């Protein structure tokens, strides 16, 4: 460990001690991280969660609410002045408009503080008044989370791993051709580095569209103000045993290390290392729709994601000695409203199987984990139709046109998910190109027009159970 890493670790530990003392003597704080890969629904999840904690008529699964112990909930200024505020009001307006539309997706870190005034439970409930618990929700792109796995990898290891994964992917054909043209370059100019980086970024964009999840470095897809910087202008190249000191391979290695130290490590230090509860949203249905290769890639990515966490139980002493750890991790398969409720159990089982390796590792380290199927905002209604003389359980909603506008009403039957997850995961592990025993279709739905009664948040599926798992023990 180098001196800079030691200093970062000590700073985090001092900060953790301060947070612990503040929580012990003043008002406790829960820092909930919300992430997920592209199209998993992070923005909608946070918006609906906050709306349903402010108006809790649809939250019977949150024990403190069902027991009548939540006196009030209100938004407050966030504690971190340098982090943009999550645009809750704008996103809620988009979902509750006369012609509702999906809000813009997550592109950077943002934060929101929701404070809950809660009556205590148990023996002391008659002797203590209500206390305030702060819920700090930190929203960040899932692609950035995958970058944390780069911190303990060398450029040579990362390049070898990525090139091996891309070898049989059609989307990587142009990039792999470019690597052969740029390999073993003793001399190079900046347009060469930019060309190979553009080719790799084009591959990442195509891979995301094809349903793949292992999209690193994540900032290549969400560069923001760093677009065009040397730290975001590199790509994996084939290994070179004796790479020239001023050759292209060495320059790619230098920029890779700059990305780790100047992009990935600050994110870990400033945001990720302070989280103690985490939800990872997963578009499992989207991966199933894309095919076996996308499902296997998602399974591997879930394992990689957990490797970025420091799971464990947060005692006062452990925070002092080793810093903050993630106590609870929820893996949530989103878009459960795209299925009839009779298939929700199968989707939950598939989600649990997808993250089995990751969950086992987290539980061994002392963290509590769960996997469930949810819909943060219900966009469909259930309907049973007759097909070939037999009943067919479907969902009906307003289709979302490719340009983002609202289309016609339609009913969808996505196919019968297997009760045994192995029927999906085994073909995925074997590298099959298509499903042999079924087809799984998926439509894109626009948000439904809402008619909310006073005290009710937006309709959802199991959002209250997700909230109970993530924060119920602290309120």
C-alpha positions as CSV (number, residue, x, y, z in Angstrom):
1,X,0.0,0.0,0.0
2,X,1.5,3.4,-1.0
3,X,1.4,6.4,1.3
4,X,-1.4,8.1,-0.6
5,X,-3.6,5.0,0.0
6,X,-2.7,5.0,3.7
7,X,-3.7,8.7,4.0
8,X,-7.0,8.1,2.2
9,X,-7.8,5.2,4.5
10,X,-6.9,7.2,7.7
11,X,-9.1,10.1,6.4
12,X,-12.0,7.8,5.9
13,X,-11.6,6.3,9.3
14,X,-11.5,9.7,11.0
15,X,-14.6,10.8,9.0
16,X,-16.4,7.5,10.0
17,X,-15.6,8.2,13.7
18,X,-17.1,11.7,13.4
19,X,-20.2,10.3,11.7
20,X,-20.6,7.6,14.4
21,X,-20.3,10.0,17.3
22,X,-22.8,12.4,15.6
23,X,-25.3,9.5,15.1
24,X,-24.9,8.2,18.7
25,X,-25.5,11.5,20.4
26,X,-27.7,13.5,17.9
27,X,-29.8,12.3,15.0
28,X,-29.0,9.0,13.2
29,X,-28.2,9.1,9.5
30,X,-28.8,6.2,7.0
31,X,-26.8,6.6,3.8
32,X,-28.5,4.6,1.1
33,X,-26.7,4.1,-2.2
34,X,-28.9,3.5,-5.3
35,X,-27.3,2.2,-8.4
36,X,-28.0,0.0,-11.3
37,X,-26.9,-0.6,-14.9
38,X,-28.4,1.2,-17.9
39,X,-32.2,1.2,-18.1
40,X,-32.6,-0.4,-14.7
41,X,-34.8,2.5,-13.4
42,X,-32.7,4.3,-10.8
43,X,-34.3,7.7,-11.2
44,X,-37.8,6.3,-11.0
45,X,-36.9,4.2,-8.0
46,X,-35.7,7.1,-6.0
47,X,-38.6,9.4,-7.1
48,X,-41.2,6.8,-6.2
49,X,-39.5,5.8,-2.9
50,X,-39.3,9.4,-1.7
51,X,-42.9,10.1,-2.8
52,X,-44.2,7.0,-1.0
53,X,-42.3,7.9,2.2
54,X,-43.8,11.4,2.1
55,X,-47.3,10.0,1.5
56,X,-47.3,6.5,2.9
57,X,-50.8,5.2,2.0
58,X,-49.3,2.5,-0.2
59,X,-46.5,1.4,2.3
60,X,-48.1,-1.2,4.5
61,X,-45.0,-3.4,4.2
62,X,-42.9,-0.8,6.0
63,X,-43.3,-1.9,9.6
64,X,-42.9,1.6,11.2
65,X,-45.7,2.8,9.0
66,X,-48.1,-0.1,9.6
67,X,-47.5,0.4,13.4
68,X,-48.3,4.1,13.1
69,X,-44.9,5.2,14.4
70,X,-43.9,7.5,11.5
71,X,-45.2,10.9,12.7
72,X,-44.0,12.9,9.6
73,X,-41.6,13.0,6.7
74,X,-40.0,16.0,5.0
75,X,-37.2,16.9,2.7
76,X,-34.3,18.9,3.9
77,X,-31.1,20.4,2.4
78,X,-28.6,17.7,1.8
79,X,-25.4,17.6,4.0
80,X,-22.9,17.6,1.1
81,X,-22.7,21.0,-0.4
82,X,-20.5,19.9,-3.4
83,X,-22.9,17.2,-4.7
84,X,-25.8,18.1,-7.0
85,X,-29.2,17.7,-5.5
86,X,-31.4,14.9,-6.9
87,X,-34.1,16.7,-8.9
88,X,-37.0,15.1,-7.1
89,X,-39.6,17.7,-7.9
90,X,-38.8,17.7,-11.6
91,X,-38.8,13.9,-11.9
92,X,-42.1,13.6,-9.9
93,X,-43.7,16.2,-12.2
94,X,-42.7,14.1,-15.2
95,X,-44.3,11.0,-13.8
96,X,-47.5,12.8,-12.6
97,X,-48.2,15.1,-15.5
98,X,-51.4,14.8,-17.5
99,X,-49.3,13.1,-20.2
100,X,-46.7,11.5,-18.0
101,X,-43.2,10.6,-19.4
102,X,-40.1,8.9,-18.0
103,X,-37.6,11.3,-16.5
104,X,-34.1,11.7,-17.7
105,X,-31.7,8.9,-16.6
106,X,-28.8,9.1,-14.1
107,X,-25.7,10.7,-15.5
108,X,-23.8,11.7,-12.4
109,X,-23.8,11.5,-8.7
110,X,-26.6,13.3,-6.9
111,X,-28.0,13.3,-3.4
112,X,-31.3,13.9,-1.5
113,X,-32.0,14.0,2.3
114,X,-35.4,12.8,3.5
115,X,-36.0,13.2,7.3
116,X,-38.4,11.0,9.2
117,X,-39.8,11.8,12.6
118,X,-40.4,8.4,14.2
119,X,-41.8,7.3,17.6
120,X,-39.6,4.6,19.3
121,X,-40.8,1.0,19.7
122,X,-40.4,-1.5,22.5
123,X,-40.1,-0.9,26.3
124,X,-38.8,2.6,26.0
125,X,-41.6,3.8,23.7
126,X,-43.6,5.3,26.7
127,X,-40.6,7.2,28.0
128,X,-39.2,8.8,24.9
129,X,-40.6,11.2,22.4
130,X,-40.3,11.0,18.6
131,X,-36.8,11.1,17.2
132,X,-35.5,12.2,13.8
133,X,-33.8,9.8,11.4
134,X,-32.2,11.2,8.3
135,X,-32.2,9.2,5.1
136,X,-29.5,10.4,2.7
137,X,-30.1,8.9,-0.7
138,X,-27.0,8.9,-3.0
139,X,-27.7,8.2,-6.7
140,X,-24.9,7.2,-9.0
141,X,-24.5,5.3,-12.3
142,X,-23.9,1.6,-12.1
143,X,-21.2,1.8,-14.7
144,X,-19.1,3.9,-12.3
145,X,-19.5,1.1,-9.7
146,X,-17.9,-1.4,-12.0
147,X,-14.8,1.0,-12.2
148,X,-14.0,0.2,-8.6
149,X,-13.0,-3.3,-9.7
150,X,-10.2,-1.6,-11.8
151,X,-8.4,-0.3,-8.7
152,X,-6.6,-3.6,-8.0
153,X,-6.0,-4.5,-11.6
154,X,-3.0,-3.7,-13.8
155,X,-3.5,-2.5,-17.3
156,X,-2.1,-5.7,-18.7
157,X,-4.5,-7.8,-16.6
158,X,-7.5,-5.6,-17.5
159,X,-6.6,-5.6,-21.2
160,X,-6.2,-9.4,-21.3
161,X,-9.5,-9.9,-19.5
162,X,-11.5,-7.5,-21.7
163,X,-10.0,-8.8,-25.0
164,X,-10.8,-12.4,-24.0
165,X,-14.5,-11.4,-23.3
166,X,-14.8,-9.5,-26.6
167,X,-13.3,-12.2,-28.8
168,X,-16.6,-13.8,-29.9
169,X,-18.8,-10.7,-29.7
170,X,-20.1,-9.4,-33.1
171,X,-20.3,-5.8,-31.6
172,X,-16.5,-5.9,-31.0
173,X,-15.5,-6.8,-34.6
174,X,-14.4,-3.2,-35.6
175,X,-12.6,-2.6,-32.4
176,X,-10.7,-5.9,-32.5
177,X,-9.6,-5.1,-36.0
178,X,-8.4,-1.7,-34.8
179,X,-6.3,-3.3,-32.0
180,X,-4.4,-5.3,-34.6
181,X,-3.6,-2.1,-36.5
182,X,-2.4,-0.3,-33.3
183,X,-0.5,-3.2,-31.6
184,X,3.3,-3.0,-31.2
185,X,3.5,0.7,-32.1
186,X,6.9,2.0,-31.2
187,X,5.9,5.5,-32.2
188,X,2.5,7.2,-32.1
189,X,0.7,10.5,-32.2
190,X,-2.3,11.8,-30.3
191,X,-4.7,11.1,-33.2
192,X,-3.7,7.4,-32.8
193,X,-4.7,7.3,-29.2
194,X,-8.0,9.1,-29.9
195,X,-8.8,6.7,-32.8
196,X,-8.4,3.6,-30.7
197,X,-10.3,5.1,-27.8
198,X,-13.2,6.1,-30.1
199,X,-13.3,2.5,-31.5
200,X,-13.5,1.1,-28.0
201,X,-16.1,3.6,-26.9
202,X,-18.2,2.7,-30.0
203,X,-17.9,-1.0,-29.0
204,X,-19.1,-0.1,-25.4
205,X,-22.1,1.7,-26.8
206,X,-23.0,-1.2,-29.1
207,X,-22.5,-3.7,-26.3
208,X,-24.9,-1.7,-24.0
209,X,-27.5,-1.7,-26.8
210,X,-27.1,-5.5,-27.2
211,X,-27.8,-6.0,-23.5
212,X,-24.2,-6.6,-22.1
213,X,-23.3,-5.3,-18.7
214,X,-19.5,-5.4,-18.4
215,X,-19.0,-1.9,-19.7
216,X,-15.7,-0.6,-18.2
217,X,-14.4,2.1,-17.9
218,X,-17.8,3.5,-17.0
219,X,-16.9,7.1,-17.7
220,X,-16.4,6.3,-21.3
221,X,-20.2,6.1,-21.6
222,X,-20.9,9.1,-19.3
223,X,-17.8,11.3,-19.7
224,X,-19.4,14.6,-18.7
225,X,-16.8,17.4,-18.4
226,X,-14.0,14.9,-18.9
227,X,-14.8,14.1,-22.5
228,X,-11.7,14.1,-24.6
229,X,-9.3,14.2,-21.7
230,X,-6.2,11.8,-21.8
231,X,-7.6,10.0,-18.7
232,X,-10.6,9.0,-20.9
233,X,-8.5,8.3,-24.1
234,X,-7.2,4.8,-23.9
235,X,-8.3,1.2,-24.7
236,X,-7.2,-2.4,-24.1
237,X,-4.4,-3.6,-26.3
238,X,-2.9,-7.1,-26.7
239,X,0.0,-7.8,-24.2
240,X,3.5,-6.9,-25.3
241,X,6.4,-8.7,-23.5
242,X,8.9,-5.8,-24.0
243,X,6.8,-2.8,-24.7
244,X,8.9,0.2,-25.7
245,X,9.0,2.9,-23.0
246,X,7.6,5.5,-25.4
247,X,5.4,3.2,-27.4
248,X,1.6,3.3,-27.6
249,X,1.1,0.3,-25.2
250,X,3.0,2.1,-22.4
251,X,1.0,5.3,-23.0
252,X,-2.2,3.4,-22.8
253,X,-0.9,1.9,-19.5
254,X,-0.1,5.4,-18.2
255,X,-3.5,6.7,-19.0
256,X,-5.2,3.7,-17.5
257,X,-3.4,4.3,-14.2
258,X,-4.4,8.0,-14.4
259,X,-8.0,7.0,-14.8
260,X,-7.7,4.8,-11.7
261,X,-6.1,7.5,-9.6
262,X,-7.9,10.6,-10.8
263,X,-11.4,9.2,-11.6
264,X,-12.2,5.9,-10.0
265,X,-10.4,6.4,-6.6
266,X,-11.9,9.9,-5.9
267,X,-15.4,8.4,-6.5
268,X,-14.7,5.7,-4.0
269,X,-13.2,8.1,-1.4
270,X,-15.8,10.8,-1.7
271,X,-19.0,8.9,-2.2
272,X,-19.0,5.1,-2.3
273,X,-16.9,4.5,0.9
274,X,-19.5,6.3,3.0
275,X,-22.5,4.2,2.1
276,X,-23.9,1.7,4.6
277,X,-27.1,0.5,2.8
278,X,-27.2,-0.3,-0.9
279,X,-29.8,-1.2,-3.5
280,X,-28.6,-2.6,-6.9
281,X,-31.3,-2.4,-9.5
282,X,-31.2,-4.9,-12.3
283,X,-33.1,-5.1,-15.6
284,X,-33.2,-8.9,-15.5
285,X,-36.1,-9.1,-18.0
286,X,-34.2,-7.0,-20.5
287,X,-31.2,-9.4,-20.3
288,X,-33.5,-12.4,-20.7
289,X,-35.1,-10.8,-23.7
290,X,-31.6,-10.2,-25.3
291,X,-30.7,-13.9,-24.9
292,X,-28.4,-16.3,-23.1
293,X,-25.1,-14.4,-23.6
294,X,-26.6,-11.3,-22.0
295,X,-27.8,-13.3,-19.1
296,X,-24.4,-14.8,-18.4
297,X,-22.8,-11.5,-18.8
298,X,-25.2,-10.1,-16.2
299,X,-24.5,-12.9,-13.8
300,X,-20.7,-12.2,-14.0
301,X,-21.3,-8.5,-13.7
302,X,-23.3,-8.9,-10.5
303,X,-20.4,-10.8,-9.0
304,X,-18.0,-8.1,-10.0
305,X,-20.3,-5.4,-8.5
306,X,-20.3,-7.1,-5.1
307,X,-16.5,-7.2,-5.3
308,X,-16.6,-3.4,-5.1
309,X,-18.4,-3.4,-1.8
310,X,-16.9,-3.8,1.6
311,X,-19.8,-5.8,3.1
312,X,-20.0,-6.4,6.8
313,X,-21.7,-5.2,10.0
314,X,-21.2,-1.6,11.2
315,X,-20.3,-1.7,14.9
316,X,-18.9,1.4,16.7
317,X,-15.5,-0.4,17.0
318,X,-15.4,-1.7,13.4
319,X,-16.0,1.9,12.0
320,X,-13.1,3.2,14.0
321,X,-10.7,0.4,13.0
322,X,-11.6,-0.3,9.4
323,X,-14.1,2.3,8.3
324,X,-17.6,2.2,7.0
325,X,-19.0,-1.1,5.6
326,X,-22.1,-1.9,3.7
327,X,-24.5,-3.6,6.1
328,X,-27.3,-4.5,3.7
329,X,-27.4,-5.0,0.0
330,X,-30.7,-5.5,-2.0
331,X,-30.5,-6.8,-5.5
332,X,-33.9,-5.8,-7.1
333,X,-35.2,-7.0,-10.5
334,X,-37.1,-4.1,-11.8
335,X,-40.1,-3.9,-14.2
336,X,-42.0,-6.6,-12.4
337,X,-45.1,-4.8,-13.8
338,X,-44.2,-6.2,-17.2
339,X,-45.3,-9.6,-15.9
340,X,-48.6,-10.9,-14.5
341,X,-48.3,-11.4,-10.7
342,X,-48.4,-15.2,-11.2
343,X,-44.9,-14.9,-12.7
344,X,-43.3,-12.7,-10.0
345,X,-42.2,-15.7,-8.0
346,X,-40.3,-17.0,-11.0
347,X,-38.6,-13.6,-11.6
348,X,-37.6,-13.4,-8.0
349,X,-36.1,-16.9,-8.2
350,X,-34.1,-16.0,-11.4
351,X,-32.9,-12.8,-9.6
352,X,-31.7,-14.9,-6.6
353,X,-30.0,-17.4,-8.9
354,X,-28.2,-14.6,-10.9
355,X,-26.7,-13.2,-7.8
356,X,-26.1,-16.4,-5.9
357,X,-22.3,-16.2,-6.1
358,X,-22.3,-12.6,-5.1
359,X,-24.8,-13.1,-2.2
360,X,-22.8,-16.0,-0.8
361,X,-19.7,-13.8,-0.7
362,X,-21.5,-10.9,1.0
363,X,-23.2,-13.1,3.7
364,X,-19.8,-14.7,4.5
365,X,-18.5,-11.2,5.2
366,X,-21.4,-10.5,7.5
367,X,-23.7,-8.4,5.3
368,X,-27.4,-9.1,5.0
369,X,-28.6,-9.5,1.4
370,X,-31.8,-10.1,-0.4
371,X,-33.1,-10.4,-3.9
372,X,-36.7,-9.6,-5.0
373,X,-38.8,-8.5,-8.0
374,X,-40.2,-4.9,-7.8
375,X,-41.7,-2.1,-9.8
376,X,-41.0,1.3,-8.4
377,X,-43.8,2.7,-10.5
378,X,-46.6,0.4,-11.8
379,X,-47.2,1.3,-15.5
380,X,-49.6,-1.6,-16.4
381,X,-52.7,-3.3,-15.3
382,X,-53.3,-7.1,-15.3
383,X,-55.6,-8.7,-17.8
384,X,-56.6,-12.3,-18.6
385,X,-57.3,-12.9,-22.3
386,X,-58.5,-16.0,-24.2
387,X,-56.0,-17.5,-26.6
388,X,-56.7,-20.7,-28.5
389,X,-59.5,-21.4,-26.1
390,X,-57.3,-21.1,-23.0
391,X,-56.8,-18.2,-20.5
392,X,-53.7,-16.2,-21.0
393,X,-52.5,-13.9,-18.1
394,X,-51.2,-10.6,-19.7
395,X,-50.5,-7.0,-18.7
396,X,-51.9,-4.0,-20.5
397,X,-50.4,-0.5,-20.8
398,X,-49.5,2.4,-23.0
399,X,-46.7,1.6,-25.4
400,X,-43.6,3.8,-25.5
401,X,-42.7,4.8,-29.0
402,X,-39.0,4.7,-30.1
403,X,-38.9,8.5,-30.0
404,X,-40.1,8.6,-26.4
405,X,-43.7,9.6,-27.2
406,X,-46.7,7.8,-25.9
407,X,-48.3,5.2,-28.2
408,X,-51.3,3.0,-28.3
409,X,-52.7,0.8,-25.6
410,X,-51.6,-2.8,-25.9
411,X,-51.6,-6.1,-24.0
412,X,-48.4,-8.1,-23.7
413,X,-47.7,-11.7,-22.8
414,X,-43.9,-11.9,-22.5
415,X,-43.6,-15.7,-22.3
416,X,-43.6,-18.2,-19.5
417,X,-40.6,-17.8,-17.2
418,X,-39.4,-21.1,-15.9
419,X,-39.9,-21.9,-12.2
420,X,-36.4,-23.5,-12.2
421,X,-33.8,-20.8,-12.9
422,X,-31.4,-23.4,-14.1
423,X,-33.4,-23.6,-17.3
424,X,-32.1,-20.1,-18.1
425,X,-28.8,-20.0,-16.3
426,X,-27.4,-23.3,-17.7
427,X,-27.8,-22.4,-21.4
428,X,-26.3,-19.0,-20.5
429,X,-23.3,-20.6,-18.9
430,X,-22.9,-22.9,-21.9
431,X,-22.7,-19.9,-24.2
432,X,-25.8,-20.7,-26.3
433,X,-26.8,-18.0,-28.8
434,X,-30.6,-18.4,-28.4
435,X,-33.1,-19.9,-26.0
436,X,-34.0,-23.4,-27.2
437,X,-37.2,-24.0,-25.2
438,X,-38.9,-20.6,-25.3
439,X,-39.1,-17.0,-26.5
440,X,-39.2,-14.1,-24.1
441,X,-40.6,-10.8,-25.5
442,X,-40.6,-7.4,-23.9
443,X,-42.4,-4.2,-24.7
444,X,-41.5,-0.7,-23.6
445,X,-44.4,0.9,-21.7
446,X,-44.9,4.6,-20.9
447,X,-45.9,5.6,-17.4
448,X,-49.6,5.3,-16.7
449,X,-51.6,8.4,-16.0
450,X,-52.0,8.7,-12.2
451,X,-55.0,9.6,-10.1
452,X,-53.6,9.8,-6.6
453,X,-55.8,10.2,-3.5
454,X,-54.6,12.4,-0.6
455,X,-51.9,10.6,1.4
456,X,-51.1,8.1,-1.4
457,X,-47.8,7.9,-3.3
458,X,-47.5,6.4,-6.8
459,X,-48.6,2.8,-7.3
460,X,-45.8,0.2,-7.1
461,X,-45.0,-3.4,-6.6
462,X,-43.1,-4.4,-3.4
463,X,-41.4,-1.0,-2.9
464,X,-42.6,-1.1,0.7
465,X,-40.9,-4.4,1.2
466,X,-37.7,-3.1,-0.3
467,X,-37.9,-0.1,2.0
468,X,-38.4,-2.4,5.0
469,X,-35.4,-4.4,4.2
470,X,-33.2,-1.4,3.5
471,X,-34.1,0.9,6.4
472,X,-36.8,-0.8,8.5
473,X,-34.4,-1.8,11.3
474,X,-33.2,1.8,11.7
475,X,-36.6,3.4,12.1
